């Protein structure tokens, strides 16, 4: 229960899970992007964990690509008491604004979180919610965006200009390196969707963000933490490596660690296997396994990995049986 004067907890959220994932083909030819695994954990699970931790009780997820697989996969996630509603866009992909508009009757009349199912972000969503409520009282904002001061090195993301004193977003720039950018987590008031058409596709920036910017009603929530774009095979690989490194060094979100460890167990340096994996024969791990030879050159791989093992790099003294070896640039994918 909130103390007198406290902002009410935001209890509903929109989980954007309808993307085609075209840059992640051929993987997304078989599975919705939001359900592609990271160390055996569907990507959407990490977003759901963050929402539950923030006090969300109802999540509305939109689906389009592989709709039946998406519906079943989302419903199979560990929801921990969170109610899941599906907004079905299987007949027509409605875009980043149209999809929210379609789901609005399920989201209700109060502000709600907006998060992407296909990125990893370990920010404190409850702090974002409190910031939005404060800025709504001060400036009557229609939405509040979570910003990081700088994107990953070597990557370009659209610059978000903001006034640090008023804590308002003031404009949009071009895709550049090392400038503030939007990490895909926001809070929206339902009236922020007033320009979304009743039917057909529409996009977030021209339909929702830019009209609110012209009125000076977009809040900024400056945060820090780990963030991973998983939009291409190379980025997917880098995210796996970052998670493995974080597990070894301890520099990982406790929430992420708990989720990865719920699905896997460590069998050696930079080497993890699914909790369903079993030793079959001399040194052969049968079941999902993950080995990063780049993480610790002195680490010794299990003698044999597979089937369904994933190796990030070259095997030298081990054998891969029925798994996949991924080169550093994912240009080579050797399947035995």
Protein Blocks (a to p, Z undefined) as FASTA:
>chain_A
ZZehiacddfbdcddfkbgolmmpcklmmbcfklpceehiafklmmmmmmmmnopabdcd
ddfehpllmmmmmmmpcfehpacddddfklpcgbjmlmmmmmmmmnojadcddddfkbcc
fbdfklmmmmmmmmmmmnopabdcdddfbdcehiacddddddfklopafbdcdddehiac
dehiacddfklmmmpcfedcddfklmmmmmmmmnopaccdddedddddfkbfklmmmmmm
mmmmmmmnopacfklmmmmmmmpccfbehiacdfkbccedehiagdjddddfklpmkbcc
dfbgcehiacedjdfkbccehiacddfklmaccdZZ
